[in-house]
Structure formats: structure tokens, C-alpha cells
Amino acid sequence: MSADGRLAGGIIAAGEGRRLREDGWPMPKPLVPIAGVPLMASVVGNFAAAGIPSIVAIVNEAERECVEWARGRFPGLDLRFIVKTTASSLESFLEVVRYPSATGPGPILVSTVDAWCPRADFARFVEAARRRPAGSTVLAVTPFVADESPLWVRLGADGRIAEIGGADGDVVTAGVYLVPERVRRLTPPAGLGRLREFLGWLVKSGEPVYGDVVPKVIDVDRSSDVALAEAEALAATTDGADVEQPRRNRPAMAGANTVGRPTKTGGTAE
């Protein structure tokens, strides 16, 4: 955190959104609505609920309209953009965490734009992550598995991650990360191409990496994920401020995503 205790925020939104386009969604992925609220707005709202005043977001060069949309939607927010088409999730992550924070040196909280979860759960994760030992990397993890290639995690009794990237585990990563200043400046070894590989390298290197559980995080990659997230949004016991016109811009559904007990067919892929 900065000298006054504030966290910086970062949003990774540079993916192509290919599977959503194939399902009929014509807009850039950050603008795909969940219960009427674009994914980008949901993440910005999560950061606001957690008291994070300054955000940097990365979008690819085909998503420049997201920049103007966000500036019009959030005129009073310190929201900065990196417009760059990156080669990998790790490159996007490093662009965001290395960007100079308006809050000064300190940790940054990073969320992928497609990691949808209830706002109150997001804020509770941030509170829990702040309580971890100084200098730790903290990952949001979830027992709810709804992704095609989840990143499995095994947790120790104290919440420290003992293993990441195995064939199975206790929970899966959820696309939200608290990254300390020191890790923001690390240079990964040559050959790492994906964010999940970087996270695995941190754990194997003995870095203090913890997991804090968020009950349900939905990785929005397909129309079935949109439907699943909308059902959660509409069922949430909130004030309803983020639920508006849930069927707006919805393409024809290709199918439904039914998720029960955690299985190896689902989490957030880095």
C-alpha cells in the first residue's frame, strides 16, 4: 500500500474475447453486459467498493472504444489506460503491475475483466488479503469451478499456497491478485509465456503466496457464463443498483452452463 494505506488497482482486459464473439456478442469483451452492467463497469465498481481510488487498465488495440466509453461512464475516476495488443496473459499482467501507480510505490490489486463476482465478496477478499503478511502475494481462489482449463491450487493450513498448477487441488484461481511492490518489479525467467506459469514460478521459488477464498467467481468466456453470472447477479441480496435490463444485447443462447460440485471441467484460466 502507499504511505497512506491506499491500494492501486489494475484491470487486465486485453484478451480477444473470441469465444464470446463466436457466441454472437458483437461488442468488445469488456463491454459485454451482466444483468445490464458491462464487465468493465462491474470490475470498476468492485474496486470502488474496496476503496481503491486509482486504476490502470490494459485493453488491446482493437478495443479502443472501451477507453472512450469508460472515460464517459466514469468521468471523476482516476482511470488510466494502456492500449496494447500483447502476446500473452503474462505480458498483459506485467504491463499493468509495472505501470507507475498514482498512489505511489506499494502493492497493486489486479483483476481480470471477466472475473465476475458479487461486490460484497470482492470487498471481503480485499480486506482479507490486506491482513496477510507484508510483502505477500495473495490470490483470490474459489471452490466454484466453471472454466475449461482451471488453475488448481492446494492450500496449507495457514492459507499459504503449497502447490499451484497440479492436476487437481482444493480450489481454483479466480482472476484477482494482490501483488506486492517487490513482485511488481521481478523479472520472470526466460521461457514463461502465461500468467499461470509466473504464479507457479513464484510458489516454487519460495515466495510467500497465499490464497483467500471467494465463494463464487465466474470466468465469463461464453454465453453460458453470461447466463450463469446474470443468475447470480439477479439472485444476490444487494440494493439492485447494478441490475438493469438484464436481457439487453443478448444473442441467442447456445446452451446453459450447469455447475454443481467442483470438478476438473471448470476456475479462471491465466
GUMARMI-308669 format. One record per residue: chain; x, y, z of N, C-alpha, C in turn. Coordinates in steps of 0.2 Angstrom, whole numbers, plus 5000, padded with zeros to 4 digits. Atoms other than C-alpha are relative to their C-alpha. Layout:
N
 unit n_c1 n_c2 n_c3 ca_c1 ca_c2 ca_c3 c_c1 c_c2 c_c3
    A    X    Y    Z     X     Y     Z    X    Y    Z
...
! end
This chain:
270
 unit n_c1 n_c2 n_c3 ca_c1 ca_c2 ca_c3 c_c1 c_c2 c_c3
    A 5004 4994 5000  5000  5000  5000 5004 5006 5000
    A 4996 4994 5000  5005  5018  4998 5001 5002 5007
    A 4999 4998 4993  5011  5028  5013 4994 5001 5004
    A 5006 4999 4997  4993  5032  5017 4995 4994 5000
    A 5004 5007 4999  4987  5014  5016 4996 4999 4994
    A 5004 5001 5005  4979  5016  4999 5003 4994 4995
    A 4998 5004 5005  4980  5002  4986 4999 5003 4993
    A 5001 4999 5008  4982  5004  4967 4996 4995 4998
    A 5003 5005 5003  4971  4995  4956 5002 4999 4992
    A 4998 5002 5007  4974  4986  4939 4994 4995 4997
    A 5005 5004 5004  4962  4978  4926 5003 4997 4994
    A 4997 5003 5006  4968  4966  4913 4994 4998 4995
    A 5006 5001 5005  4956  4967  4898 5002 5000 4993
    A 4997 5000 5007  4967  4964  4883 4999 4994 4996
    A 5002 5006 5004  4960  4947  4878 4996 5001 4994
    A 5004 4999 5006  4952  4945  4861 4992 4999 5001
    A 5007 5002 4999  4935  4938  4868 4998 4996 4994
    A 5002 5004 5006  4935  4926  4853 4994 4996 5002
    A 5005 5004 4999  4923  4914  4861 4993 5003 5001
    A 5006 4996 4999  4910  4927  4866 4998 5002 4993
    A 5002 4998 5007  4911  4934  4848 4997 4994 4996
    A 5003 5006 5004  4908  4916  4841 4993 4999 5003
    A 5006 5001 4997  4893  4915  4853 4995 5006 4998
    A 5004 4995 5002  4886  4931  4845 5000 5007 5003
    A 5000 4994 4997  4891  4945  4856 5004 5005 4996
    A 4997 4996 5005  4896  4959  4844 5005 5005 5003
    A 4996 4995 4997  4904  4971  4857 5007 4998 5003
    A 4994 5002 4997  4922  4971  4864 4998 4996 5007
    A 5001 5003 4994  4923  4959  4879 4999 5004 5006
    A 5002 4996 4994  4924  4972  4892 4994 5004 5001
    A 5006 4997 5000  4908  4979  4887 4994 4995 5000
    A 5005 5005 5000  4898  4963  4887 4996 5001 5007
    A 5004 4998 4994  4884  4966  4900 4998 4994 5004
    A 5002 5005 4995  4880  4955  4915 4994 5004 5004
    A 5006 4996 4997  4862  4960  4921 5000 5007 4998
    A 5000 4993 5002  4864  4976  4911 5006 5004 5001
    A 4994 4996 4998  4881  4981  4918 5006 4997 4996
    A 4994 5003 5003  4896  4979  4907 5005 4998 5005
    A 4995 5003 4996  4910  4968  4913 5005 5006 5003
    A 4995 4995 4998  4922  4983  4914 4997 5005 5006
    A 5003 4996 4995  4909  4993  4925 5000 4996 5006
    A 5000 5005 4995  4907  4978  4936 5007 5000 5004
    A 4993 5001 4997  4926  4977  4940 5001 5007 5003
    A 4999 4994 4997  4927  4996  4942 4996 5001 5007
    A 5004 5000 4994  4913  4995  4954 5002 4996 5006
    A 4997 5004 4995  4921  4981  4964 5006 5004 5003
    A 4994 4996 4997  4937  4992  4966 4997 5006 5004
    A 5003 4994 4996  4926  5007  4972 4998 4997 5006
    A 5003 5003 4993  4918  4996  4985 5006 4998 5005
    A 4994 5002 4996  4935  4991  4991 5004 5006 5002
    A 4996 4994 4999  4941  5009  4992 5006 5001 4996
    A 4994 4999 5004  4953  5009  4978 4999 5006 4995
    A 5002 4994 5003  4954  5026  4971 5003 5001 4993
    A 4996 4999 5006  4966  5024  4956 5001 4993 4996
    A 5000 5006 5004  4965  5011  4942 5004 5001 4993
    A 4997 5000 5006  4976  5007  4927 4997 4993 4996
    A 5003 5006 5004  4968  4995  4913 5003 5000 4994
    A 4997 5001 5007  4975  4987  4898 4995 4997 4996
    A 5004 5003 5005  4965  4984  4883 5004 4999 4993
    A 4997 5001 5006  4970  4978  4866 4999 5005 4995
    A 5000 4995 5004  4972  4989  4851 4993 5000 4996
    A 5007 5000 5004  4955  4983  4843 4994 5002 5005
    A 5005 4998 4995  4946  4989  4859 5001 5007 5002
    A 4999 4993 4998  4950  5007  4859 4993 5004 5002
    A 5007 4997 4998  4931  5011  4860 4999 4999 5008
    A 5001 5001 4993  4932  5004  4878 5003 5006 5004
    A 4997 4994 4996  4943  5019  4883 4996 5006 5000
    A 5005 4995 5000  4931  5032  4877 4994 4999 5004
    A 5006 5002 4997  4916  5023  4884 5002 5000 5008
    A 4998 5000 4993  4925  5021  4901 5001 5007 5003
    A 4999 4993 4998  4930  5039  4902 4993 5004 5000
    A 5007 4997 5000  4912  5044  4898 4996 4998 5006
    A 5004 5003 4995  4905  5032  4911 5003 5002 5007
    A 4997 4998 4993  4917  5037  4925 5004 5006 5000
    A 4996 4994 5001  4922  5055  4922 5004 5002 5006
    A 4996 4998 4994  4928  5058  4940 5005 4995 5003
    A 4996 5005 4998  4938  5042  4942 5007 5001 4997
    A 4993 5001 5002  4957  5041  4941 5001 4993 4996
    A 5000 5006 5004  4956  5028  4927 5005 5001 4994
    A 4995 5000 5005  4971  5026  4916 5000 4994 4995
    A 5000 5006 5005  4973  5015  4900 5007 4999 4997
    A 4995 5003 5004  4987  5005  4892 4996 4997 4994
    A 5003 5003 5006  4981  5002  4874 5006 4996 4996
    A 4995 5004 5003  4992  4987  4868 4998 4993 4999
    A 5001 5007 5001  4990  4971  4860 5006 4996 5002
    A 4995 5003 4997  5000  4959  4870 5000 4992 4997
    A 4999 5007 5003  5007  4941  4865 4997 4995 5005
    A 5002 5005 4995  5001  4933  4882 4997 5003 5006
    A 5003 4997 4994  4992  4935  4898 5005 5002 5005
    A 4994 4997 4996  5009  4937  4907 5002 5006 4998
    A 4998 4994 5002  5014  4951  4896 4995 5006 5002
    A 5005 4995 4998  4997  4960  4900 5001 5001 5007
    A 5000 4999 4993  4999  4957  4918 5006 5004 5002
    A 4994 4996 4999  5017  4964  4918 4999 5007 4998
    A 5001 4993 5002  5012  4979  4909 4996 5004 5005
    A 5004 4997 4995  4999  4983  4922 5003 5001 5007
    A 4997 5000 4993  5009  4979  4938 5006 5005 5000
    A 4994 4996 5001  5024  4989  4931 4998 5007 4999
    A 5002 4993 5001  5014  5004  4927 5000 5004 5006
    A 4999 4995 4994  5018  5019  4939 4993 5001 5003
    A 5006 4998 4996  5004  5020  4952 4999 5007 5002
    A 5001 4993 4998  4996  5036  4955 5000 5001 5008
    A 4999 5000 4992  4996  5031  4974 5007 4999 5002
    A 4993 5001 4998  5015  5029  4974 5001 4993 5000
    A 4998 5007 4999  5025  5013  4977 4996 4996 5005
    A 5004 5004 4996  5016  4999  4985 4997 4994 4996
    A 5004 5005 5004  5005  4984  4981 4995 5002 4996
    A 5005 4999 5005  4993  4983  4967 4995 4995 5000
    A 5005 5005 5001  4976  4974  4966 4998 4999 4993
    A 5001 5001 5007  4974  4966  4949 4994 4996 4999
    A 5005 5004 5002  4958  4959  4942 4999 4999 4992
    A 5002 5001 5007  4954  4951  4925 4993 5003 4999
    A 5007 4997 5001  4939  4960  4917 4995 4995 5000
    A 5005 5006 5001  4930  4943  4915 4999 4996 5007
    A 5001 5003 4994  4931  4938  4933 4994 5003 5004
    A 5006 4997 4997  4913  4941  4939 4999 4997 5007
    A 5002 5003 4994  4909  4940  4957 4996 5006 5004
    A 5004 4995 4997  4897  4949  4969 5004 5005 5004
    A 4996 4994 4998  4903  4966  4975 5003 4999 5007
    A 4999 5000 4993  4902  4962  4994 5006 4994 5001
    A 4995 5005 5000  4913  4946  4991 5007 5002 4998
    A 4994 4997 5002  4926  4956  4982 5003 5004 5005
    A 4998 4996 4994  4927  4968  4996 5003 4996 5006
    A 4998 5004 4994  4929  4955  5009 5007 4996 4998
    A 4994 5002 5002  4943  4947  4999 5006 5005 5001
    A 4995 4995 5000  4952  4963  4998 5002 5001 5008
    A 4999 4999 4993  4950  4965  5017 5005 4994 5003
    A 4996 5005 4998  4957  4948  5020 5007 5000 4997
    A 4993 5000 5003  4972  4950  5008 5004 5005 5003
    A 4996 4995 4997  4977  4966  5017 5003 4997 5007
    A 4997 5002 4994  4979  4956  5033 5005 4995 4999
    A 4995 5004 5000  4991  4944  5026 5007 5003 5001
    A 4993 4997 4998  5010  4946  5030 5002 5005 4995
    A 4997 4994 5005  5018  4962  5022 5004 4996 4995
    A 4996 5002 5006  5026  4958  5005 4997 4993 4997
    A 5002 5006 5003  5015  4943  5001 4996 5001 4994
    A 5005 5000 5006  5006  4939  4985 4994 4996 5002
    A 5006 5003 4998  4988  4935  4988 4995 4999 4994
    A 5004 5002 5005  4977  4926  4976 4993 4999 5002
    A 5007 5002 4999  4958  4925  4976 4999 4993 4997
    A 5002 5007 5002  4953  4907  4975 4993 4998 5002
    A 5007 5002 4999  4936  4898  4974 4999 4993 4999
    A 5002 5007 5001  4929  4881  4976 4995 4999 4994
    A 5005 5000 5005  4917  4886  4962 5004 4999 4993
    A 4997 5002 5006  4923  4878  4945 4996 5001 4994
    A 5004 5000 5006  4916  4884  4929 5004 5003 4994
    A 4995 4998 5005  4931  4886  4917 5002 4994 4996
    A 4997 5005 5004  4938  4875  4903 5007 4997 5002
    A 4993 5002 4998  4956  4875  4910 5001 5003 5006
    A 4999 4997 4994  4956  4879  4928 5007 4999 5003
    A 4993 5000 4997  4972  4883  4938 4999 4997 5007
    A 5001 5003 4994  4971  4871  4953 5005 5002 5005
    A 4996 4998 4994  4978  4876  4970 4999 4996 5006
    A 5001 5003 4993  4982  4867  4986 5002 5005 5005
    A 4998 4995 4994  4982  4877  5002 5002 4996 5006
    A 4998 5003 4993  4991  4874  5018 4995 5003 5005
    A 5004 4998 4994  4983  4876  5035 4999 5007 5001
    A 5000 4993 4999  4988  4894  5036 4998 5004 4994
    A 5002 4997 5006  4981  4898  5019 5006 5002 4995
    A 4994 5000 5005  4999  4898  5011 4999 4995 4994
    A 5001 5005 5005  4998  4890  4994 5006 4996 4999
    A 4995 5005 5000  5008  4874  4994 5001 4998 4993
    A 4999 5003 5007  5005  4869  4976 4995 5004 4995
    A 5005 4996 5005  4998  4878  4960 5002 4996 4994
    A 4999 5003 5007  4995  4870  4943 5000 4993 5000
    A 5000 5007 5000  4993  4852  4948 4994 4998 4996
    A 5006 5003 5004  4980  4840  4940 4994 5001 5004
    A 5006 4998 4996  4968  4844  4954 5002 5004 5007
    A 4998 4996 4994  4968  4853  4971 4994 5001 5004
    A 5005 4998 4996  4957  4861  4984 4995 5005 4997
    A 5004 4994 5003  4951  4877  4975 5004 5001 4993
    A 4997 4997 5007  4955  4886  4958 5001 5007 5001
    A 4999 4993 5000  4962  4903  4955 4994 5003 4997
    A 5006 4997 5002  4949  4916  4952 5001 5007 4996
    A 4999 4994 5004  4957  4930  4942 5001 5007 5004
    A 4998 4993 4996  4961  4943  4956 5006 4998 5004
    A 4993 5000 4997  4978  4946  4963 5002 5006 5004
    A 4996 4994 4996  4986  4957  4977 5007 4998 4999
    A 4993 5001 5002  5004  4959  4971 5004 5006 5003
    A 4996 4995 4996  5017  4967  4982 5005 5004 4996
    A 4995 4995 5004  5029  4981  4976 5006 4996 4998
    A 4994 5003 5002  5044  4969  4976 4998 4995 4994
    A 5002 5005 5005  5035  4956  4965 4998 5004 4994
    A 5002 4996 5006  5029  4970  4953 5006 5001 4996
    A 4994 4998 5004  5047  4973  4949 5005 4994 4998
    A 4996 5006 5002  5053  4955  4947 5000 4999 4993
    A 5000 5002 5007  5059  4949  4930 5000 4993 5000
    A 5001 5007 5001  5052  4932  4926 5006 4997 4996
    A 4995 5003 5004  5064  4919  4920 4998 4999 4992
    A 5002 5001 5007  5065  4917  4901 4996 4994 4999
    A 5003 5006 5001  5053  4905  4894 4993 5000 5003
    A 5007 5000 4997  5037  4909  4904 4996 5004 4995
    A 5004 4997 5005  5023  4913  4892 4993 5002 5003
    A 5007 4999 4998  5007  4913  4903 5001 5002 5007
    A 5001 4998 4993  5002  4921  4919 5000 4994 5005
    A 5000 5006 4996  4999  4904  4927 5007 4997 5001
    A 4993 5003 4999  5017  4899  4924 5004 5005 5005
    A 4997 4995 4995  5023  4915  4933 4998 4999 5007
    A 5002 5002 4993  5012  4911  4948 5003 4994 5002
    A 4997 5007 4998  5018  4893  4948 5008 5001 5002
    A 4993 4999 4999  5036  4900  4947 5001 5004 5007
    A 5000 4996 4994  5033  4912  4962 4999 4995 5006
    A 5001 5005 4994  5027  4897  4973 5006 4996 5000
    A 4994 5005 5000  5041  4885  4968 5006 5004 5002
    A 4994 4997 4998  5054  4899  4971 5000 5002 5008
    A 5000 4999 4993  5048  4900  4989 4997 5007 5002
    A 5003 4994 4998  5039  4917  4988 4994 4999 5004
    A 5006 5001 4996  5025  4919  5001 4994 5002 4996
    A 5006 4999 5004  5010  4917  4991 4994 4996 5003
    A 5006 5002 4996  4993  4915  5000 4994 5000 4995
    A 5007 5000 5003  4975  4911  4994 4995 5001 5005
    A 5005 4999 4996  4960  4918  5001 4993 4999 4996
    A 5006 5003 5003  4943  4910  4997 4994 5005 4998
    A 5006 4997 5002  4929  4919  4987 4995 4995 4998
    A 5004 5006 5001  4914  4908  4987 4998 4998 4993
    A 5002 5002 5007  4909  4910  4969 5003 5006 4995
    A 4998 4995 5006  4918  4919  4954 4999 4996 4994
    A 5001 5003 5006  4913  4916  4937 5004 5003 4994
    A 4996 4998 5006  4925  4917  4922 4996 5001 4994
    A 5004 4999 5006  4915  4925  4908 5003 4999 4994
    A 4997 5001 5007  4921  4917  4892 4995 4998 4995
    A 5005 5002 5005  4905  4911  4884 4993 5003 5002
    A 5007 4998 4998  4886  4915  4883 4997 4996 5006
    A 5002 5004 4995  4883  4901  4895 5003 5003 5007
    A 4998 4997 4994  4894  4910  4908 4997 5007 5001
    A 5004 4994 4999  4885  4926  4905 4993 4999 5003
    A 5006 5002 4997  4869  4917  4909 5001 4998 5007
    A 4998 5002 4993  4877  4910  4925 5001 5006 5004
    A 4999 4994 4997  4883  4927  4930 4994 5004 5001
    A 5007 4996 4999  4866  4935  4927 4996 4997 5005
    A 5004 5003 4995  4858  4922  4938 5002 5002 5007
    A 4997 4998 4993  4870  4926  4952 4998 5007 5002
    A 5001 4992 4998  4868  4945  4950 4993 5001 5002
    A 5007 4999 4998  4849  4944  4950 4998 4997 5006
    A 5001 5004 4994  4849  4932  4965 5003 5004 5006
    A 4996 4998 4995  4861  4942  4975 4996 5005 5004
    A 5004 4996 4996  4854  4951  4990 5004 5007 5001
    A 4997 4994 5001  4860  4968  4985 4995 5006 5000
    A 5005 4995 5001  4851  4985  4983 4998 5001 4993
    A 5002 5000 5007  4849  4981  4965 5003 5006 4995
    A 4998 4995 5004  4859  4996  4959 5004 4998 4994
    A 4997 5002 5006  4869  4986  4947 4997 4995 4996
    A 5004 5005 5004  4855  4976  4939 4995 5004 4996
    A 5004 4996 5005  4847  4984  4924 4999 4997 4993
    A 5001 5003 5006  4839  4977  4909 5004 4994 4998
    A 4995 5006 5001  4847  4960  4910 5000 4997 4993
    A 5000 5004 5006  4842  4954  4893 5002 5005 4994
    A 4997 4996 5006  4849  4969  4883 5006 4997 4997
    A 4995 5002 5004  4860  4965  4869 5002 4992 5000
    A 4998 5007 5000  4859  4946  4872 4999 4997 4994
    A 5001 5004 5006  4862  4935  4857 4996 4993 5002
    A 5003 5007 4999  4853  4918  4855 5005 4996 5004
    A 4996 5004 4996  4859  4906  4868 5002 4994 4997
    A 4998 5007 5003  4869  4891  4863 4999 4994 5004
    A 5001 5005 4995  4866  4882  4879 5001 5002 5007
    A 5000 4997 4993  4866  4883  4898 5006 4996 5003
    A 4994 5003 4996  4881  4880  4910 4997 4998 5007
    A 5002 5003 4993  4876  4869  4925 5006 4998 5003
    A 4994 5001 4996  4889  4869  4938 4998 4998 5007
    A 5002 5002 4993  4887  4859  4954 5006 4999 5004
    A 4994 5001 4996  4901  4851  4964 5006 5002 4996
    A 4994 4998 5004  4918  4857  4959 5003 4993 4996
    A 4997 5005 5004  4925  4846  4945 5006 5002 4996
    A 4994 4998 5004  4940  4846  4934 4998 5003 4993
    A 5002 4997 5006  4930  4853  4920 4999 5008 5000
    A 5001 4994 5000  4929  4870  4925 5006 5004 5003
    A 4995 4996 4998  4941  4892  4938 5001 5005 4995
    A 4998 4995 5005  4949  4906  4929 5007 4998 4997
    A 4994 5002 5003  4962  4902  4916 5005 5006 4999
    A 4995 4994 5001  4978  4913  4916 5004 4998 4994
! end
